[in-house]
Amino acid sequence: MNNHQDKVPLVFISYCWTSDEHKEWVLKLAKRLVEESGVEVILDRWHGVVGHDRFHFMETSIKKADKVLVICDENYCRKANNREGGVGTETLIITPEVYANTVQEKFIPIALAENKGEYLLPDFFRSRFALGMIKQEKFEEAYKELERLVWEEPLLKPPVRGKKPNFDLSEESQIKSPIAEVVFNNRKEERVIWLLPRGFLLFKDITFEDHDSWAVVASYYDYDGNCQHSTHYHDSYSIDWDRDMETQFQKLSIPEADWNWGRAPLNFLMELREVSEKVDIQKLVEVRQQYDYPVYYYKPDDTIFLPKVPDKYKFYFEAGRLRDIIEEINDEKIRRGVSLYGDDLIQRAILVRQSVFLESLSYLGESHPSLSFIKEVLDEFDKSAPLSDILLWFNRLEGVLRNTLNHEWDVWHRQLKKSHN
């Protein structure tokens, strides 16, 4: 774009109507981009027409825009992750474009909040660089950077490429650069890492301490090293630990579709705490490794490098979002229609329908034969049908998704066995 000064960037701003103050902040940003930076801006408060389909407005605006500014405050992130309201709809449109590796510079996440020193972003932006506009005293500096991003005029440009090296030199004389692994944790204490399909648990404070308030801690991280949430086990938890295991999963933000993999590590967390003296934690871990659990012990002087998704979990990692949708469909509120009536159930069905299509397209690819069977069931949806028929439609949709993932698991498992032979 920097070689075409007559081509004015068209920018769409995606944000949440969190408060009047927040809407005014977005409005001022949009006006400044137009008036001072020479940018064309699509803003719902300017271009949304009463009576027109707002979903169509969002979809067409995102697709035709050269740049999409995603204003990420806490409310936007929550609604994007939970697929709520207009933000949820925009997320359904944005997510496949992001995952399909379209021009990455198109989407510019702007963070307005932090969480534990990291920019607060929706899940689908977690791995992306973001522009922070949190501190007022640094706003002008951030705005100038935003101008350059929109106009694709970087402040720093790469140097002129040099000549090809002389590869005739002896191997001993060539400098070799080792690939540095990412250090995840190097605390001077005993620790345990337990891998799950889409993240891993880090156990800390596991060495026996002789005081009543001692509690062992579990933190759940994604495979990019981002901490989701933490929980702990104290001896007072023993009565309700097994019964309230799902509460612990929710505390850790482990996706419901991965809960079955979380029971063994959380029971191990309980075992680490329910001791009256120092125990050999390494041996306890080795016992579980005999049962093929992906669990690892680290001594106080060991450095933990950021784990990668193990081969045994690759399928569950890649199919994670579709597995989540199956859990959502299988929710008692949908299966039985409990507390979901009329417009609520229909709205739930519309959002699930959109999610299934977009996530199936992203995971399977548009040429995959299973996509046609999924689309056939999706096309059967009729929002004017009786609620009993909509509940039956949910059951058919769950069935076709399960059959699809079962087939994909068979293919993956055969390939995995073949690669290990």
C-alpha positions as CSV (number, residue, x, y, z in Angstrom):
1,M,0.0,0.0,0.0
2,N,2.9,2.3,0.6
3,N,3.6,2.4,-3.1
4,H,0.1,3.6,-3.9
5,Q,-0.5,6.9,-2.3
6,D,-3.8,7.4,-4.1
7,K,-5.1,4.2,-2.5
8,V,-6.8,5.2,0.7
9,P,-7.1,2.5,3.3
10,L,-10.6,1.4,4.2
11,V,-10.8,0.6,7.9
12,F,-13.6,-1.2,9.8
13,I,-13.7,-0.9,13.6
14,S,-15.0,-3.9,15.6
15,Y,-15.8,-3.1,19.2
16,C,-18.3,-3.7,22.0
17,W,-20.8,-1.1,23.3
18,T,-19.4,-1.5,26.8
19,S,-20.4,1.9,28.0
20,D,-21.2,5.4,26.7
21,E,-17.6,6.4,27.7
22,H,-16.1,3.5,25.7
23,K,-18.4,4.3,22.6
24,E,-17.2,7.9,22.8
25,W,-13.5,6.8,22.9
26,V,-14.1,4.7,19.8
27,L,-15.9,7.5,18.0
28,K,-13.1,9.9,18.7
29,L,-10.5,7.4,17.4
30,A,-12.6,7.0,14.2
31,K,-13.0,10.8,13.7
32,R,-9.2,11.3,14.2
33,L,-8.4,8.6,11.7
34,V,-10.6,10.3,9.1
35,E,-9.8,13.9,9.7
36,E,-6.1,13.7,10.6
37,S,-4.8,10.5,9.1
38,G,-6.7,10.5,5.8
39,V,-8.3,7.1,6.3
40,E,-11.8,6.0,5.3
41,V,-13.6,4.4,8.3
42,I,-16.6,2.2,8.4
43,L,-18.3,2.6,11.8
44,D,-21.7,1.2,12.8
45,R,-22.7,4.5,14.4
46,W,-22.1,6.2,11.0
47,H,-23.0,3.6,8.5
48,G,-25.4,1.2,10.2
49,V,-28.9,1.8,8.8
50,V,-32.0,1.2,10.9
51,G,-34.0,-1.7,9.4
52,H,-31.0,-3.2,7.6
53,D,-29.6,-6.6,8.6
54,R,-26.8,-5.9,11.0
55,F,-25.1,-9.3,10.5
56,H,-24.9,-8.6,6.8
57,F,-23.5,-5.2,7.6
58,M,-20.8,-6.7,9.8
59,E,-19.9,-9.5,7.3
60,T,-19.7,-7.2,4.2
61,S,-17.8,-4.5,6.1
62,I,-15.1,-6.9,7.4
63,K,-14.7,-8.5,4.0
64,K,-14.3,-5.3,2.0
65,A,-12.1,-3.5,4.6
66,D,-8.4,-3.2,4.0
67,K,-7.8,-3.1,7.8
68,V,-10.0,-4.3,10.7
69,L,-9.3,-2.6,14.0
70,V,-10.4,-4.9,16.9
71,I,-10.9,-2.8,20.0
72,C,-10.2,-5.4,22.8
73,D,-11.5,-4.3,26.2
74,E,-12.5,-6.8,28.9
75,N,-16.2,-6.9,27.7
76,Y,-15.2,-7.5,24.1
77,C,-12.9,-10.4,25.0
78,R,-15.5,-12.0,27.2
79,K,-18.2,-11.8,24.5
80,A,-15.9,-12.9,21.7
81,N,-14.8,-16.0,23.7
82,N,-18.4,-16.9,24.6
83,R,-19.8,-15.9,21.1
84,E,-22.2,-13.5,22.7
85,G,-24.2,-10.8,20.8
86,G,-22.9,-8.7,18.0
87,V,-19.3,-9.2,19.1
88,G,-19.9,-13.0,19.0
89,T,-21.2,-12.7,15.5
90,E,-18.2,-10.6,14.4
91,T,-16.0,-13.2,16.0
92,L,-17.6,-15.9,13.9
93,I,-16.8,-13.9,10.8
94,I,-13.3,-12.8,11.8
95,T,-12.1,-16.2,13.2
96,P,-12.0,-18.2,10.0
97,E,-10.2,-15.4,8.2
98,V,-7.6,-15.3,10.9
99,Y,-7.2,-19.1,11.0
100,A,-7.2,-19.3,7.2
101,N,-4.0,-17.3,7.2
102,T,-5.3,-14.4,5.1
103,V,-3.1,-11.3,4.9
104,Q,-2.2,-11.2,8.6
105,E,-1.7,-7.4,8.5
106,K,-5.5,-7.0,7.8
107,F,-6.4,-7.5,11.5
108,I,-5.0,-5.1,14.1
109,P,-5.9,-6.0,17.7
110,I,-5.8,-3.0,20.0
111,A,-5.6,-3.9,23.7
112,L,-7.2,-1.7,26.2
113,A,-6.6,-3.9,29.2
114,E,-4.0,-6.3,30.7
115,N,-4.0,-9.6,32.5
116,K,-0.9,-10.5,34.6
117,G,1.3,-8.3,32.5
118,E,0.0,-9.6,29.1
119,Y,-2.4,-7.8,26.8
120,L,-5.9,-9.0,27.2
121,L,-7.1,-10.4,23.9
122,P,-9.8,-12.8,22.6
123,D,-8.7,-16.4,22.3
124,F,-8.4,-16.3,18.5
125,F,-5.9,-13.4,18.8
126,R,-3.8,-14.9,21.6
127,S,-0.8,-15.7,19.3
128,R,-0.9,-12.3,17.5
129,F,1.1,-9.2,18.2
130,A,-1.2,-6.4,19.4
131,L,-1.0,-2.6,19.8
132,G,-1.5,-1.4,23.4
133,M,-3.5,1.8,24.0
134,I,-3.8,1.3,27.7
135,K,-1.7,4.1,29.2
136,Q,-3.0,7.6,28.4
137,E,0.5,9.1,28.6
138,K,1.6,6.8,25.8
139,F,-1.5,7.2,23.7
140,E,0.1,9.6,21.1
141,E,3.0,7.3,20.6
142,A,0.6,4.3,20.1
143,Y,-1.6,6.4,17.7
144,K,1.3,7.2,15.5
145,E,2.2,3.5,15.3
146,L,-1.5,2.8,14.4
147,E,-1.2,5.3,11.6
148,R,1.8,3.5,10.2
149,L,0.1,0.1,10.5
150,V,-3.0,1.3,8.7
151,W,-1.0,2.9,5.9
152,E,1.6,0.1,5.9
153,E,4.5,2.5,6.4
154,P,6.8,0.8,9.0
155,L,9.1,2.9,11.0
156,L,11.9,0.4,10.8
157,K,12.6,-1.2,7.4
158,P,14.8,-4.2,6.8
159,P,18.4,-3.6,5.6
160,V,19.5,-4.1,2.0
161,R,20.3,-7.8,1.4
162,G,23.9,-8.7,1.2
163,K,25.7,-11.2,-1.0
164,K,25.6,-15.0,-0.9
165,P,28.1,-16.4,1.7
166,N,31.1,-18.4,0.5
167,F,30.1,-22.0,1.3
168,D,33.5,-23.4,0.2
169,L,34.9,-22.7,3.6
170,S,35.6,-25.7,5.8
171,E,32.8,-26.9,8.1
172,E,34.9,-26.2,11.2
173,S,35.2,-22.5,10.2
174,Q,31.5,-21.9,9.9
175,I,29.6,-20.5,12.9
176,K,26.6,-22.6,13.9
177,S,23.7,-21.0,15.8
178,P,21.9,-23.4,18.1
179,I,18.1,-23.1,18.1
180,A,17.2,-21.8,21.6
181,E,14.3,-23.4,23.3
182,V,11.8,-21.2,25.1
183,V,12.3,-21.2,28.9
184,F,8.9,-21.6,30.6
185,N,9.8,-22.0,34.2
186,N,13.1,-22.2,36.2
187,R,11.9,-21.7,39.8
188,K,14.1,-23.4,42.5
189,E,11.5,-25.9,43.7
190,E,10.1,-29.3,42.8
191,R,7.5,-29.0,40.0
192,V,5.3,-31.3,37.9
193,I,4.0,-30.7,34.3
194,W,1.0,-32.7,33.1
195,L,0.0,-32.4,29.5
196,L,-3.6,-32.2,28.3
197,P,-4.9,-32.0,24.7
198,R,-5.0,-28.2,24.4
199,G,-2.8,-27.1,27.3
200,F,-0.9,-28.3,30.3
201,L,-1.0,-28.1,34.1
202,L,1.9,-26.8,36.1
203,F,2.0,-28.0,39.7
204,K,3.8,-25.8,42.2
205,D,4.3,-25.7,46.0
206,I,4.2,-29.5,46.0
207,T,7.1,-30.2,48.4
208,F,5.7,-31.0,51.9
209,E,5.5,-28.1,54.3
210,D,4.6,-28.5,58.0
211,H,2.0,-25.8,58.5
212,D,-1.8,-25.9,58.2
213,S,-2.2,-23.3,55.5
214,W,0.0,-25.2,53.0
215,A,-1.8,-25.7,49.7
216,V,-0.5,-27.2,46.4
217,V,-1.2,-25.1,43.3
218,A,-2.2,-26.1,39.8
219,S,-2.1,-23.6,36.9
220,Y,-3.5,-24.3,33.4
221,Y,-1.5,-22.9,30.4
222,D,-2.2,-23.1,26.7
223,Y,0.7,-24.4,24.5
224,D,1.8,-20.8,23.7
225,G,2.6,-20.5,27.4
226,N,-0.4,-18.2,28.3
227,C,-1.8,-18.9,31.8
228,Q,-5.5,-19.3,31.8
229,H,-6.3,-19.7,35.5
230,S,-5.2,-21.5,38.7
231,T,-6.6,-23.5,41.5
232,H,-5.2,-25.1,44.7
233,Y,-5.8,-28.0,46.9
234,H,-5.9,-27.7,50.7
235,D,-6.8,-30.5,53.1
236,S,-10.1,-28.9,53.7
237,Y,-11.0,-29.7,50.1
238,S,-10.9,-33.5,50.6
239,I,-14.6,-34.0,51.4
240,D,-15.9,-32.4,48.2
241,W,-12.9,-32.7,45.8
242,D,-14.2,-35.6,43.7
243,R,-17.8,-34.3,43.8
244,D,-16.8,-30.8,42.8
245,M,-14.2,-31.8,40.2
246,E,-16.1,-29.9,37.4
247,T,-15.9,-26.8,39.5
248,Q,-12.1,-27.2,39.5
249,F,-12.1,-27.6,35.7
250,Q,-14.1,-24.3,35.4
251,K,-11.7,-22.5,37.8
252,L,-8.8,-23.6,35.6
253,S,-10.7,-22.7,32.4
254,I,-10.0,-26.2,31.0
255,P,-12.4,-26.6,28.0
256,E,-15.3,-29.0,28.9
257,A,-14.4,-31.3,26.0
258,D,-11.0,-31.9,27.7
259,W,-12.4,-32.6,31.2
260,N,-11.9,-36.4,30.9
261,W,-8.1,-35.8,30.6
262,G,-8.1,-33.5,33.7
263,R,-9.4,-36.0,36.3
264,A,-6.2,-38.0,36.7
265,P,-3.9,-34.9,37.2
266,L,-6.3,-33.2,39.6
267,N,-6.5,-36.4,41.7
268,F,-2.7,-36.5,41.6
269,L,-2.8,-32.9,42.9
270,M,-4.8,-34.1,45.9
271,E,-2.4,-37.0,46.5
272,L,0.6,-34.6,46.6
273,R,-1.1,-32.5,49.4
274,E,-2.5,-35.3,51.5
275,V,0.8,-36.3,53.0
276,S,2.2,-35.8,56.5
277,E,5.9,-35.9,55.6
278,K,8.2,-35.3,52.6
279,V,7.7,-37.9,49.9
280,D,9.5,-38.9,46.7
281,I,7.5,-37.0,44.1
282,Q,9.7,-38.2,41.3
283,K,8.7,-41.9,42.1
284,L,5.0,-40.9,42.2
285,V,5.3,-39.4,38.8
286,E,7.2,-42.5,37.4
287,V,4.3,-44.7,38.6
288,R,1.9,-42.7,36.4
289,Q,4.3,-42.7,33.5
290,Q,4.0,-46.5,33.5
291,Y,0.4,-46.0,32.6
292,D,1.4,-43.8,29.7
293,Y,0.3,-40.5,31.3
294,P,2.2,-37.5,29.8
295,V,3.4,-36.3,33.2
296,Y,6.9,-35.1,34.0
297,Y,8.9,-34.3,37.2
298,Y,11.4,-31.4,37.5
299,K,13.9,-31.0,40.3
300,P,14.6,-27.6,41.9
301,D,17.6,-27.1,39.6
302,D,15.9,-28.1,36.4
303,T,14.8,-25.6,33.8
304,I,11.4,-26.3,32.2
305,F,11.1,-25.5,28.5
306,L,7.7,-24.7,27.0
307,P,6.0,-28.0,26.1
308,K,4.7,-28.8,22.7
309,V,1.5,-30.7,21.8
310,P,2.4,-34.4,22.1
311,D,1.7,-36.6,19.1
312,K,-0.9,-38.6,21.1
313,Y,-2.9,-35.4,21.5
314,K,-2.5,-33.8,18.0
315,F,-6.0,-34.9,16.8
316,Y,-7.7,-33.7,20.0
317,F,-5.8,-30.4,19.8
318,E,-6.7,-29.7,16.2
319,A,-10.3,-30.8,16.5
320,G,-10.8,-29.0,19.8
321,R,-13.3,-26.3,18.8
322,L,-15.6,-28.9,17.1
323,R,-15.4,-31.0,20.2
324,D,-16.4,-28.0,22.2
325,I,-19.4,-27.5,20.0
326,I,-20.5,-31.1,20.5
327,E,-20.3,-30.5,24.3
328,E,-22.4,-27.4,23.9
329,I,-25.0,-29.2,21.8
330,N,-25.1,-32.0,24.4
331,D,-25.8,-29.4,27.1
332,E,-28.8,-30.4,29.1
333,K,-30.5,-27.1,28.3
334,I,-30.4,-28.0,24.6
335,R,-31.1,-31.7,24.9
336,R,-34.1,-31.3,27.2
337,G,-35.0,-27.7,26.3
338,V,-34.8,-26.8,30.0
339,S,-35.1,-23.0,30.6
340,L,-34.6,-22.4,26.9
341,Y,-37.9,-21.6,25.2
342,G,-38.9,-19.7,22.1
343,D,-36.5,-17.0,20.9
344,D,-33.8,-18.2,23.4
345,L,-33.6,-21.7,21.9
346,I,-33.8,-20.3,18.3
347,Q,-31.0,-17.8,19.0
348,R,-28.9,-20.6,20.5
349,A,-29.5,-22.7,17.4
350,I,-28.6,-19.9,15.0
351,L,-25.2,-19.3,16.8
352,V,-24.4,-23.0,17.0
353,R,-25.3,-23.3,13.3
354,Q,-22.8,-20.5,12.4
355,S,-20.1,-21.9,14.6
356,V,-20.5,-25.5,13.2
357,F,-20.1,-24.3,9.6
358,L,-17.2,-22.0,10.2
359,E,-15.3,-24.4,12.5
360,S,-16.0,-27.4,10.2
361,L,-14.7,-25.3,7.2
362,S,-11.6,-24.3,9.1
363,Y,-10.8,-27.8,10.4
364,L,-11.8,-30.0,7.4
365,G,-11.2,-27.6,4.4
366,E,-13.8,-26.8,1.8
367,S,-13.1,-29.8,-0.3
368,H,-13.5,-32.4,2.4
369,P,-16.4,-34.8,1.6
370,S,-17.7,-34.7,5.2
371,L,-18.4,-31.0,4.9
372,S,-21.3,-31.7,2.5
373,F,-23.0,-34.0,5.0
374,I,-22.6,-31.4,7.8
375,K,-23.9,-28.7,5.5
376,E,-26.9,-30.9,4.6
377,V,-28.0,-31.0,8.3
378,L,-27.3,-27.3,8.8
379,D,-29.5,-26.5,5.9
380,E,-32.4,-28.4,7.5
381,F,-32.7,-25.8,10.3
382,D,-35.9,-23.9,10.2
383,K,-36.4,-21.2,12.8
384,S,-40.2,-21.3,12.3
385,A,-40.4,-25.0,13.1
386,P,-41.9,-26.2,16.4
387,L,-39.4,-26.2,19.3
388,S,-39.6,-30.0,19.5
389,D,-38.3,-30.2,15.9
390,I,-35.5,-27.8,16.7
391,L,-34.4,-30.1,19.6
392,L,-34.4,-33.0,17.1
393,W,-32.3,-30.9,14.7
394,F,-29.8,-30.4,17.5
395,N,-29.6,-34.2,17.9
396,R,-29.0,-34.8,14.2
397,L,-26.3,-32.1,14.2
398,E,-24.6,-33.7,17.1
399,G,-24.7,-37.1,15.4
400,V,-23.2,-35.9,12.1
401,L,-20.4,-34.1,14.0
402,R,-19.6,-37.2,16.1
403,N,-19.5,-39.4,13.0
404,T,-17.2,-36.9,11.2
405,L,-14.8,-36.7,14.1
406,N,-14.8,-40.5,14.7
407,H,-13.8,-40.9,11.0
408,E,-11.1,-38.3,11.3
409,W,-9.8,-40.0,14.5
410,D,-9.6,-43.3,12.7
411,V,-7.6,-41.7,9.9
412,W,-5.3,-39.9,12.3
413,H,-4.8,-43.0,14.5
414,R,-3.8,-45.2,11.5
415,Q,-1.3,-42.5,10.5
416,L,0.1,-42.2,14.0
417,K,0.6,-46.0,14.3
418,K,2.2,-46.1,10.9
419,S,4.7,-43.3,11.8
420,H,5.7,-45.2,15.0
421,N,6.3,-48.5,13.2
